């Protein structure tokens, strides 16, 4: 596409139409050049072609082209990463419907671009999209007992044999692994499946013997990280070894071996194991202390597809709002993984606000976090019979009743009382705080460190802390001093008393109501495609005990909270499903998870918990599943505006958009969402019988408020296993709603219920 030179005066009338970005294009940074699927695996000429493309944007300089090349992707999809200026990046990709205007003004170059992200054309043949090397955040075993699975070494689901777990290989894209943890022992495990093509990459404090029959493969990736961070700064363990703890924690939740005595400093003591304790683990370390970069994430996806994993688990994600599907590394990698039968499980995020959900692609399983009935509390004795409890993992106590002081009254230096009330660093006057129990406040952000506040109080001489946190009272923290977290109401009561005694934390079983959605868990609606409900399902993510890296706190096990912990709970259950039904498609497994959810304990709506709370005892007998073919996702992309030229580059086939889907709501998803229902609309769904050959199911509808929902036919009569039957769900607005309203559709056969949430925003009556 030619570039045109304009004067500023002649350009001004065009600005309202064409101007959406103005960027300076001086310094180089790392970009991903995504080129879609690949029809030739391990093409030996691929890197040469990437260098040739880079030579063009470097004006013929082969040396500069080779120096700018960071890495190439060649197994599950194709593309590369390179250091480019913004001008060079836009030379790599230019939309066929876009207008690019390049002009000089005051000796500075401005690049002005207007484009529709969903209609991708290119200057460079084969380029689908070009996007910066963005950083992703980590979303950081009584839980299995709570969900009804037997506390034994094999993790059997009643009525089914899941002994074939050892044939299931789970890939974890995370911070690595601590292979010496007892959770990753290969005791009693048979030889590694011969189909496995992965490797055990050696590095700092990690050699070939660090892998075993449990941890069958381990790789690490640092190119994307070093392209953005100071490569001269030493990173502990340039190898698959985990220096953070997060990767070991998530892997052991999903697939950790049985450990006889797992505990956190004596708390939560007992035998514990992962969801599929005999499944194999493959490690892809992409995340370092500061985060996980797209260049490395795509390399991990690329290798995992080649290596032969069955499931991929990612407890990380982008900042909300999420970008377009094919400028997002996780969406891209998971799309190509799903097309090869690999199910990808991801966390929804920890922002806690409406519309903050991430990992939104329909080919992903996106998991929200909930509680169990186990809690960790410290008693707060205020004297005269007044006693409260707060969340804590601190094993310290204040020895005796101690004077209470609000942090706002202990303000120091240039800090205002309001600022000091949040116990910010150096904000407390040690003369006032010394020897006191300091009452601090928390702003409600999950990323804000509560542990750091206890250290601030300790440095100021405080002997205890009460942390008032209205938004997040359930997360237990290993404070540096005697401390506990309470809500606003209890906090006000404490402030009215002169003294407090804080006791050591203890384990409490039987906390109710449970399960309930954790306050930090990110919520829908889906900001990218509102017609697809996200999250999909909810699993335990609050105060979860699992393996840890002893380089952090000198502990073998730790208790963490986050959707990071919920994600591997689902991953472990998927491994059990794969052990029993190895030929089920990713979408069939996803459907089984979503339609067999636990209906109890629901506080909130499907934007909080998706289809509902994970019920591992029911997933192996879903009765019916909503299955999908790879072409269904292509039709979905057509329905949201992607053009055939774009899809041909992504999928490397000759798929034609035949308009089978009027909207994204027509995708055969286990939930139905209509974000703009005006008058009436009908949705077709197809279910596959995976239960008894001769079965009859009856439709039971709970209509959303103000919407009439009918189903045709009302009965589904199956004669064979694997038989497919389609039905129509009709929606008609009776009374428009100000926001979303919710209902459900159940297909019932005896005690078996196949449940789908109905989510509607009715904008007008018929």
Buried (B, 14 or more C-beta within 10 A) or exposed (E): EEEEEBEEEEBEEBBEEBBEEEBEBEEBEBBBBBBBBBEEEEBEEBBEBBBEBBBBBBEEEEEBBBEBBBBBBBBBBBBBBBBBBBBBBBBBBBBBEBBBBBBEEEEEBBBBBBBEBBBBBBBBEBBBBBBBBBBBBBBBBBBBBBBEBEBEBBBBBEEBEBEBBBBBBBBBBBBBBBBEBBBBBBEEBEEBBEEBEBBBBBBBBBEEEBBBBBBBBBBBBBBBBBBBBEEEEEBBBBBBBBBBBBBBBBBBBBBBBBBEEBBBBEBBEBBBBBBBBBBBBBBBBBBBEBBBBBBBBBBBBBBBBBBBBBBBBBBBBBBBEBBBBBBBBBBBBBBBBBBEEBBBBBBBBBBBEEBBBBBBBBBBBBBBBBBBBBBBBBBBBBEEEEEBBBBBBBBBBBEEBBEBBBBBBBBBEEBEEEBBBBBBEEBBBEEBBBEBBBBBBBEEEBEEEBEEBBBBBBBBBBBBBBBBBBBBBBBBBBBBBBBBBBBEEBBEBBEEBEBBBBBBBBBEEEBEEBBBBBBBBBBBBBBBBBBBBBBBBBBBBBBBBBBBBBBBEEBBBBBBBBBBBBBBBBBBBBBBBBBBBEEBBBBBBBBBBBBBBBEEBBEBBBBBBBBBBBBBBBBBBBBBBBBBEBEBBBBBBBBBEBBEBBBBBBBBEEBEBEEBBEBBBBBBBBBBBBBBBBEEBEBEBBBBBBBEEEBEBEBBBEBBEBBBBBBEEEEBEBEEEEBEBEBEBEBBBBEBBEEBBBBBBBBBBEEBBBBBBBBBBBBEEE
